[in-house]
Amino acid sequence: MYIKIGQIVNTHGHRGELKVYPLSDDPQRFYELEHVYIKRNDEYMEYHVHSVRLHQNVVIIALREIPDMNEGEKMKGLYLELPAGELRPLPPGHYYHFQIVGLEVYEGEYYLGKVEEILETGSNDVYVVKKERQKPIYLPALKEVIKKIDLDSGKMEVQIPPGLLE
């Protein structure tokens, strides 16, 4: 499984550098990259990182296999990706979004639905839990609400605060 870490939004200069909008809350991670993968024509191709720098809210990245602006133009709209196993390990109790989306959510024995989406609100994430033919439930990603996440079983245990479902 490959995970998108940034979207190529434009070129930068004439040497083939790419402007990348990071899909991470920590753009500094791009400095650690030795290679990335880009999916073209349903095939993942490996590209080697030559240089990285941050500029305002984008990452400027040079890839060895993209020698000039003309080659860079062909990459617009594509994503930089990494195999899931190459992502930086997170501290205990922290998860990547792709690990949370799809989890089955329970309060006790009662099945509430699956996490379909994660909203980033600034203060904390909100998990959008959906169950067929029911309104979505918006669960704040707080330790008072999210009691347990078990990635192996694909389940999340929660405690719904009073008034949340009203």
VOBA-1610 file (N, C-alpha, C; in pm, whole numbers, padded with zeros to 5 digits, always signed):
BEGIN
Met+00084-00117+00000Met+00000+00000+00000Met+00090+00124+00000Tyr+00060+00215-00090Tyr+00133+00342-00099Tyr+00049+00452-00036Ile+00116+00545+00032Ile+00050+00655+00101Ile+00094+00787+00038Lys-00003+00870+00005Lys+00026+01000-00054Lys+00081+01093+00053Ile+00196+01155+00022Ile+00258+01247+00118Ile+00259+01390+00067Gly+00232+01410-00061Gly+00229+01545-00116Gly+00177+01543-00258Gln+00118+01657-00299Gln+00069+01669-00437Gln+00152+01771-00512Ile+00194+01735-00632Ile+00271+01825-00717Ile+00175+01928-00775Val+00197+02055-00740Val+00104+02160-00784Val+00161+02244-00897Asn+00294+02243-00914Asn+00354+02324-01020Asn+00503+02293-01027Thr+00569+02356-01123Thr+00714+02350-01130Thr+00769+02476-01063His+00900+02475-01039His+00966+02591-00979His+01099+02610-01052Gly+01110+02718-01125Gly+01234+02744-01199Gly+01245+02658-01324His+01364+02663-01385His+01386+02594-01513His+01458+02461-01498Arg+01500+02428-01376Arg+01581+02307-01356Arg+01497+02184-01319Gly+01365+02193-01330Gly+01282+02076-01304Gly+01240+02058-01160Glu+01268+02158-01076Glu+01220+02148-00938Glu+01068+02150-00936Leu+01011+02083-00836Leu+00866+02072-00826Leu+00815+02142-00700Lys+00703+02211-00714Lys+00634+02267-00598Lys+00535+02161-00551Val+00547+02123-00426Val+00465+02015-00372Val+00387+02066-00251Tyr+00256+02045-00254Tyr+00174+02077-00137Tyr+00180+01956-00044Pro+00238+01973+00076Pro+00253+01858+00165Pro+00119+01813+00223Leu+00100+01684+00231Leu-00020+01626+00291Leu+00012+01575+00432Ser+00112+01634+00492Ser+00157+01598+00626Ser+00150+01721+00714Asp+00129+01699+00841Asp+00130+01813+00934Asp+00273+01852+00971Asp+00372+01780+00919Asp+00512+01809+00948Asp+00593+01809+00819Pro+00594+01922+00746Pro+00669+01926+00619Pro+00819+01903+00636Gln+00870+01918+00758Gln+01013+01892+00784Gln+01050+01748+00748Arg+00953+01658+00748Arg+00979+01518+00715Arg+01035+01501+00575Phe+01005+01595+00486Phe+01053+01584+00348Phe+01206+01588+00343Tyr+01270+01652+00442Tyr+01416+01657+00445Tyr+01478+01518+00464Glu+01403+01425+00520Glu+01454+01291+00548Glu+01443+01196+00428Leu+01372+01238+00325Leu+01345+01148+00213Leu+01468+01126+00125Glu+01490+01001+00089Glu+01593+00967-00008Glu+01530+00938-00144His+01407+00890-00141His+01335+00861-00265His+01185+00875-00240Val+01111+00887-00349Val+00964+00890-00345Val+00915+00808-00464Tyr+00787+00781-00465Tyr+00726+00710-00576Tyr+00616+00797-00635Ile+00605+00793-00767Ile+00500+00867-00837Ile+00429+00766-00927Lys+00296+00764-00916Lys+00217+00671-00996Lys+00181+00737-01129Arg+00228+00676-01237Arg+00197+00723-01373Arg+00154+00602-01454Asn+00043+00616-01524Asn-00009+00507-01606Asn-00023+00377-01526Asp-00080+00389-01406Asp-00105+00274-01317Asp+00021+00201-01273Glu+00135+00267-01281Glu+00260+00205-01238Glu+00337+00302-01148Tyr+00390+00249-01038Tyr+00470+00331-00948Tyr+00615+00334-00995Met+00667+00454-01010Met+00807+00472-01050Met+00882+00537-00935Glu+01003+00489-00910Glu+01085+00545-00802Glu+01164+00664-00854Tyr+01166+00771-00775Tyr+01242+00892-00806Tyr+01332+00922-00686His+01456+00959-00714His+01553+00986-00609His+01559+01135-00578Val+01555+01167-00449Val+01552+01306-00405Val+01693+01365-00414His+01703+01476-00483His+01831+01547-00494His+01839+01659-00390Ser+01730+01735-00375Ser+01729+01842-00275Ser+01586+01874-00234Val+01575+01933-00115Val+01446+01972-00059Val+01464+02105+00013Arg+01365+02193-00004Arg+01362+02314+00078Arg+01217+02357+00093Leu+01191+02426+00201Leu+01056+02476+00227Leu+01047+02619+00179His+00933+02654+00118His+00909+02790+00072His+00763+02823+00098Gln+00740+02910+00196Gln+00605+02945+00238Gln+00531+02818+00278Asn+00421+02785+00212Asn+00345+02666+00253Asn+00365+02546+00159Val+00470+02550+00077Val+00497+02438-00013Val+00640+02387+00007Val+00662+02267-00043Val+00794+02206-00044Val+00846+02216-00187Ile+00969+02263-00201Ile+01035+02264-00332Ile+01130+02145-00332Ile+01105+02052-00424Ile+01183+01929-00426Ile+01241+01908-00566Ala+01368+01868-00569Ala+01433+01833-00696Ala+01454+01682-00695Leu+01411+01618-00803Leu+01427+01474-00818Leu+01526+01448-00931Arg+01620+01358-00908Arg+01728+01334-01005Arg+01676+01298-01144Glu+01564+01230-01149Glu+01512+01182-01277Glu+01432+01288-01353Ile+01418+01406-01295Ile+01345+01515-01362Ile+01445+01628-01387Pro+01505+01631-01507Pro+01616+01722-01533Pro+01577+01865-01568Asp+01451+01887-01610Asp+01416+02021-01655Asp+01267+02049-01635Met+01230+02173-01661Met+01092+02217-01641Met+00994+02140-01728Asn+01034+02104-01851Asn+00943+02030-01940Asn+00903+01896-01879Glu+00999+01825-01822Glu+00967+01698-01755Glu+00883+01724-01631Gly+00915+01830-01558Gly+00840+01865-01438Gly+00695+01897-01467Glu+00669+01963-01580Glu+00532+01999-01619Glu+00443+01875-01630Lys+00501+01764-01674Lys+00425+01640-01691Lys+00379+01581-01558Met+00436+01630-01449Met+00407+01575-01316Met+00296+01650-01243Lys+00255+01764-01296Lys+00153+01846-01228Lys+00029+01763-01197Gly-00019+01775-01075Gly-00140+01706-01032Gly-00115+01567-00977Leu+00005+01512-00999Leu+00037+01378-00948Leu+00079+01388-00802Tyr+00092+01273-00738Tyr+00124+01269-00596Tyr+00260+01205-00572Leu+00332+01257-00472Leu+00448+01188-00419Leu+00395+01088-00318Glu+00443+00964-00326Glu+00392+00859-00238Glu+00507+00778-00181Leu+00479+00712-00070Leu+00574+00620-00007Leu+00501+00492+00028Pro+00571+00378+00025Pro+00510+00257+00079Pro+00480+00278+00228Ala+00369+00225+00275Ala+00328+00246+00415Ala+00439+00205+00512Gly+00514+00102+00479Gly+00621+00055+00567Gly+00738+00150+00579Glu+00747+00249+00491Glu+00858+00345+00496Glu+00821+00474+00567Leu+00698+00485+00615Leu+00660+00606+00688Leu+00729+00609+00822Arg+00755+00728+00869Arg+00819+00747+00998Arg+00729+00690+01109Pro+00785+00608+01200Pro+00702+00557+01310Pro+00651+00673+01397Leu+00529+00660+01442Leu+00470+00762+01528Leu+00478+00718+01674Pro+00473+00814+01766Pro+00474+00777+01908Pro+00350+00695+01943Pro+00357+00617+02051Pro+00240+00539+02094Pro+00117+00630+02111Gly+00003+00580+02064Gly-00121+00656+02076Gly-00145+00754+01963His-00052+00764+01868His-00068+00851+01751His-00080+00763+01627Tyr-00161+00809+01531Tyr-00189+00728+01413Tyr-00191+00814+01288Tyr-00157+00751+01177Tyr-00176+00816+01048Tyr-00323+00809+01012His-00370+00904+00933His-00511+00906+00894His-00552+00777+00824Phe-00465+00724+00737Phe-00502+00602+00664Phe-00524+00484+00759Gln-00466+00490+00879Gln-00486+00383+00976Gln-00622+00394+01045Ile-00675+00515+01056Ile-00801+00539+01127Ile-00921+00520+01034Val-00910+00572+00912Val-01022+00561+00818Val-01049+00413+00789Gly-01173+00374+00804Gly-01213+00235+00782Gly-01232+00155+00909Leu-01187+00207+01024Leu-01207+00135+01149Leu-01356+00126+01183Glu-01397+00013+01239Glu-01533-00003+01289Glu-01539+00058+01429Val-01644+00135+01455Val-01654+00209+01581Val-01765+00149+01667Tyr-01730+00123+01794Tyr-01825+00065+01889Tyr-01829+00148+02017Glu-01948+00153+02075Glu-01963+00200+02213Glu-02016+00080+02290Gly-01929+00020+02368Gly-01964-00108+02429Gly-01982-00211+02319Glu-02098-00278+02319Glu-02128-00378+02216Glu-02201-00317+02097Tyr-02240-00190+02107Tyr-02322-00127+02004Tyr-02235-00074+01890Tyr-02263-00121+01770Tyr-02189-00080+01650Tyr-02242+00055+01602Leu-02154+00155+01596Leu-02193+00290+01554Leu-02172+00314+01405Gly-02080+00242+01344Gly-02049+00262+01203Gly-01899+00255+01179Lys-01857+00305+01062Lys-01715+00307+01026Lys-01667+00450+01013Val-01540+00471+01045Val-01479+00602+01022Val-01463+00617+00871Glu-01533+00715+00815Glu-01530+00737+00670Glu-01439+00852+00630Glu-01416+00943+00725Glu-01344+01066+00692Glu-01289+01126+00820Ile-01184+01206+00807Ile-01129+01279+00921Ile-01126+01426+00886Leu-01188+01506+00971Leu-01188+01652+00953Leu-01082+01712+01043Glu-01000+01798+00986Glu-00899+01868+01065Glu-00955+02004+01102Thr-00979+02024+01231Thr-01044+02147+01277Thr-00947+02249+01333Gly-00824+02210+01354Gly-00727+02301+01414Gly-00697+02261+01557Ser-00801+02251+01640Ser-00777+02215+01780Ser-00763+02063+01795Asn-00848+01987+01731Asn-00838+01841+01731Asn-00909+01788+01606Asp-00870+01669+01565Asp-00938+01606+01452Asp-01078+01563+01494Val-01164+01546+01394Val-01299+01495+01417Val-01318+01377+01323Tyr-01355+01262+01380Tyr-01379+01142+01301Tyr-01525+01139+01258Val-01548+01127+01128Val-01684+01119+01074Val-01719+00970+01062Val-01813+00927+01146Val-01853+00787+01153Val-01987+00772+01083Lys-01993+00681+00987Lys-02117+00663+00910Lys-02163+00518+00918Lys-02295+00506+00925Lys-02361+00376+00923Lys-02474+00387+00822Glu-02496+00282+00747Glu-02595+00285+00639Glu-02730+00338+00687Arg-02784+00431+00609Arg-02916+00492+00631Arg-02929+00566+00764Gln-02818+00614+00817Gln-02822+00694+00939Gln-02738+00819+00920Lys-02768+00920+01001Lys-02690+01043+00996Lys-02548+01016+01044Pro-02450+01087+00989Pro-02313+01069+01038Pro-02299+01116+01183Ile-02206+01054+01252Ile-02171+01094+01388Ile-02034+01161+01380Tyr-02021+01276+01441Tyr-01895+01351+01441Tyr-01830+01335+01578Leu-01724+01254+01583Leu-01657+01224+01709Leu-01528+01303+01721Pro-01516+01387+01824Pro-01389+01456+01844Pro-01281+01355+01884Ala-01164+01370+01827Ala-01053+01278+01856Ala-00985+01322+01986Leu-01055+01298+02095Leu-01006+01332+02228Leu-01000+01206+02313Lys-00905+01200+02406Lys-00892+01078+02486Lys-01014+01052+02573Glu-01095+01155+02601Glu-01218+01136+02677Glu-01323+01063+02593Val-01311+01070+02462Val-01409+01009+02370Val-01354+00879+02311Ile-01233+00883+02260Ile-01171+00766+02196Ile-01101+00685+02305Lys-01159+00573+02341Lys-01107+00494+02453Lys-01001+00394+02411Lys-01016+00336+02292Lys-00919+00235+02250Lys-00920+00224+02098Ile-00802+00212+02041Ile-00788+00186+01897Ile-00707+00057+01883Asp-00766-00039+01814Asp-00699-00167+01790Asp-00687-00186+01639Leu-00570-00153+01586Leu-00550-00162+01442Leu-00556-00307+01393Asp-00511-00401+01477Asp-00510-00542+01436Asp-00652-00594+01412Ser-00746-00554+01497Ser-00884-00601+01481Ser-00967-00505+01397Gly-00912-00386+01368Gly-00985-00288+01288Gly-01098-00222+01364Lys-01081-00208+01497Lys-01189-00154+01580Lys-01144-00035+01664Met-01241+00051+01690Met-01222+00166+01778Met-01334+00162+01882Glu-01296+00175+02009Glu-01395+00182+02116Glu-01406+00326+02161Val-01531+00373+02176Val-01554+00513+02213Val-01653+00522+02328Gln-01654+00637+02390Gln-01755+00672+02490Gln-01815+00804+02444Ile-01942+00799+02403Ile-02009+00917+02349Ile-02043+01013+02463Pro-01997+01137+02454Pro-02033+01235+02558Pro-02183+01265+02555Pro-02243+01293+02671Pro-02385+01326+02674Pro-02415+01444+02581Gly-02523+01430+02504Gly-02566+01538+02416Gly-02507+01535+02277Leu-02405+01453+02254Leu-02338+01454+02123Leu-02429+01402+02011Leu-02513+01306+02042Leu-02598+01246+01940Leu-02733+01315+01926Glu-02756+01420+02002Glu-02886+01489+01996Glu-02889+01592+01887
//
